Amino acid sequence: MTGEKIGLVVITLERYFKIVHAIAHRKHYRDWMTKMALAIPWISGFCTHVIPSIIATKAVPGQCPKWGVWPSEDGLKVYNVHFVILGWMTKS
């Protein structure tokens, strides 16, 4: 799931609660929640794309290796499970 999809989900959920549960929204919604809703897509995008590309990139002199050289087999499994779960959640 990319940052823009997460942003749309966050906006959709906020609109849903504001319309369907208007009284509870007015009573419980705070400014920090809006700030978190803005930060979540950025944090998610960073965690799902930047961190794995830094971890899985290896510089080899004289060669141009493809992306995806994982330092451990367990790290690759965690990354793959993460994207299977996100793909299942978004059905994209």
N, C-alpha and C positions, 0 to 999 in steps of 0.2 A: 504494500500500500504506500503510495507516494504522499508527499506533503499536501498536495492540492486535494487529494481525496479525503485525507484526514481533516483538512480544513472544512471541506463541505459537510462532512459528517458532524463535526463540532457545531457548525452554524445550524445545520438541520436540527440537531438535538436541542440546541438552545431555543430555536424558534418553536419547536414542538412544545417544550415545557412552558414557554411564555404564552402560547395560545391555549393549549389544552389544560394546563394547570396554572392559570393566571394568578390566582390568589397566593398559592404556595410560591410561585416565582417571585412575586412582589415581596413576599415575607422573607424568603430565604436567599434570594440572589444578591450577591455582593460584587463590588468592583474587582476584587482579586480573581473572581471566577472568569471575568472577561479577559484579564491579563493572562491567565493560564490558558484560556481557549486560543489566544493568539500565539502563545509559546509552544503549545503541544505539536502543531504541524512542523515547526522548525526543528524542535528537538527530535521528533520522530524521523524526519528526513536526514538529519545528521547521523543519528544512530543506525539507520538502516542502509545508508549509502557511503558516507564519508569514513566512518570508523572501519567497516569491513574492507574498504578499498585500501586504507592505510595498512591494516593488518595483513591483507592477502597479497600485497605487492612486494616483489623482491627484485632488487636491482642486480643484474648479472652483466658484468663487463663484456661487451662485444655481442650481446644477444638482446633480443626484444621479446622477453617471455610474455605470454598472455596473462591476463589478470586472473587471479584465483589460485595462487600458490599459498595454501594455508599452512601455518606452522604446526598445526596438529590436526589429527583426524576428528577429534572431539569438537574443535572449533568449527570445522566444516559442517558437522552434523547439526550443531546448534543453529548455525546460520540457515541451513536448508529447512529445518523444522520451523524456524521462525517465518520463512517465506511461504511455506506450505500453509501454515495457520493464517497468515495475513491474506494469502490468495483465497483461501476458503471463506474467510470473513467478507471479502469484498466481491468475490465471484467476478473478477475482471479478466 
